[in-house]
């Protein structure tokens, strides 16, 4: 079973070749089957089913299509269905003939405007024949357009509808892949936008770098000058440290000498005290000695 337009479609033939081991029930619907020269089979649908499917796929040639239109076909039925089929499912926009005659036809026909409808019908027949042969139905004749019979109309439309059902099933199977592809496409667009943004940021950065290059060169020159001054100051600092060390050594020598002089001064002061103590023992002895000196003759 397949699904079309949100409804279940029963007894859908999966388009393929009937093998010798297949039972009729696995290939055919309860309706009759039409075998083709290629070995492909498809179920012959009832007129009511054909009318229903044509409306469902939006290829009915006119509104209110019913089973009796299939059972008693008019010449405009098959051309109308196939024309809408090509417009909706095969031709790209603008690919239609538009009913206009070519230059070769205008040259051959005396009154080409009188044959426009016949030429349009012939073109549609040729296109229909090529398409139906591509799906392995090779029995279409021009009489099916001009003098349709119920049996022939049922055969042609059953082949077309079974192809549409097959196409619908395959499209649904591919829908998840198409959705993923859409997601990948959106992601690709996002990444491309991000890459473009980063490239713009890089370009802006390079432009800013170029504009700041003179300032950077000036700063580099100032840094070089400061480094040279630092080297000079370092040399001066080393010289001052050496001078300070020499001054410190001199200071220590002077301090040592002062300490030695203090020691010598203290020593001499002690010796002087001893000498003074020896010289002045008692005032009487001093007076007596002075008197003796005065009395003694010269």
Secondary structure, 3 states (H helix, E strand, C coil): CEEECCEEECCCCCCCECCCCCCHHHHCCCCCEEECCCCEEEECCCHHHHHHHHHHCCCCCCCCCCHHHHHCCCCHHHHHHHHHHHHHHHCCCCCCCCCCCCHHHHHHCCCHHHHHHHHHHHHHHHHHHHHHHHCCCCCCCCHHHHCCCHHHHHHHHHHHHHHHHHHHHHHHHHHHHHHHHHHHHHHHHHHHHHHHHHHHHHHHHHHHHHHHHHHHHHHHHHHHHHHHHHHHHHHHHHHHHHHHHHHHHHHHHHHHHHHHHHHHHHHHHHHHHHHHHHHCCCHHHHHHHHHHHHHCCC
